[in-house]
Amino acid sequence: MICLHGFLDCWIGWRFQIPTMAQNFRIVAVDLKGYGDSEKPLSRGKYQIEQVVEELAEFITAVAADRKDQKCVLVGHDVGALVGWFLVYSHPELISRFVSISCPHPNVFWNLLESTALFNKKMVQQSQFPEIMERCLMLNDLAIIDSVHSHVQAHPNSGIVSKETYKFVFSRKMDWTGALNYYRTLWKARINPELVGKLDVPLLLIVGDREQSFSLETAIRSTELEPKLVVRVVNGAGHAPHQEAVPQVNKLLLTFLAVTDNQPGFRISAMKSSIVEPEQNGIVNRMIGALNSTYSFGNQMLEQVTRKKDPLALPYRTRGCNTQLAPR
């Protein structure tokens, strides 16, 4: 299972899913290019969707090299889900199932973007000017972090992750440029109409009933484009239901992935799990230390799974649980 985080987030955004999903899957939480401990190229050209998708496809190929079908479950939130949509259409042979959290189909998302969205059309236009948006978003002690992650402190199970954690992760201007470059390039990207409606991959869209970035109509319109798409609405959740309504979202994920108490989607082998401890000098660990339930894949994982291929110079860093899996 590959997890792609959203805007103003990093791998820790999946802290509530990793322990549950790791019981049945090898789960890898990626720091997208431009975020966290991953490379942060400043040129917006490095964030063109074609390049981002191909890099992720190479990454998935490397991670899944030891699986018979060489496929993964792809889960994305926000901009990570937006990238995920393009990845599924470009490389359906690599994806067994796709879950999009808070991101409708790209061909309706931008056209029906609500004015209440953090990155509405006006903000996307303003972000095209280099450095201006970066400086604006860093004003007032990163007040935008307080707004976007207002649910973090309020959630009783937030643990050691706080808004200060995110402020540390986005404390430098370079931490914002990569994140903004996705919006500087993705706003004009659409799925080729000739491919729409032909996906043979099970699709799930999870949205909160308090979502302000788009209307429920946008989610329904997405099902008109992809008949296989199933929409599930989470009561009481906003733009980050996987963090705001953890039990409900985890149950939706397990159900969609056909995991039950009696019939897991994947059988864990009797072999002892191979755990790689978190990188101590990583940007998040420097701030909060290691999350107790989250483990680092990092470069050691890449060295292990790419022995069958030439080494890949990938711009991603990952966190996850490297659990040995038996075939289905």
C-alpha positions, 0 to 999 in steps of 0.5 A: 500500500502506497500512501500519498499525503496532501498539501501542507502535510507529509508522511505523518499525515497517515499516522492513524492508518499505518498501525491498522493497515500494517496488520494486513499490508506492507504500507509505505507513506511517502514524502512527496517530492518537495515535501519533508525529507524528500528532494525540493527542486525549486523549478516548477518544471520538475513538478509537471504531472508527467514527470511526477507520475513517471517517478512514482511509477518507477518507485512503485515498480521498485517497491513491488518488485518482490510481489508476483503481481507487482501491483500496489493499493494506492491511497491519496489525500488532497493533492496526493490523491490528485496526483494519484488519479493521473497515476492510475490512468497512466499506469493502471497495470501498477494499481490494484485499487485506488482510494482518493480522499477529499479529491474528486476526479480531476476533470471536474475538480478544478471546474467546480472548485468552491470559493471557500477552498484553501486553494481556490481559483484566485489563490491558484492564480496568485501562486503563479508569481514566484516567491510572493505566495511563499512569503504571504503564507509564512506571515503571522507565525504560519497562521495558515498551519493553525487554520488547515490543521485546526483539527490536530489539537482538537483530536483526542488521539493526536498524540505527539503530533501537534500544529507546532510539528507542522510549523517546523516542517514548513518553517523555511521558504524552500519548504513551501516552494515545492508544495506550491509548485504542484498547484502551479502546474496541476491546475491546467492538467486534465485526464485525456477524455479518451481514457475517461470511463475506461478504468478497470481499477476499483475506485473509492472516493472518501469525502467529509460531509463538512468538506468546504473545498468542493460540493457533494455535487462534485463527488457525484459528478465524478461517478458519471465520469467513472462508473466504477467509482464508489463514493462514501461520505463521512459524517462530521469530517472536513477536508481530512477525514482520515485524521478527523474520523479515524475509525470510520475511515479505517473501516471504509478502507478495510471494507474496500480492500476486502479485509475482515476479521475472518478474511484478510485481504493479504495473509501475513506470513509467519516470518518475523517482520523486518522493521527499519527504525525511523531516521533520527535526523529526519525533519520530523524526528528532529522535532518530535522524535519517532512516532511509536507506531510508524517505521522508516523504509528510507534508503535501506528499503530501496536498496533491498527491493531494487536489487533486481533492477538498476538503482533508481535515483528517486526524489522520494523519502518514505516511512512505513512498515516493511512486513514480509507478505505471503502470496494471496 
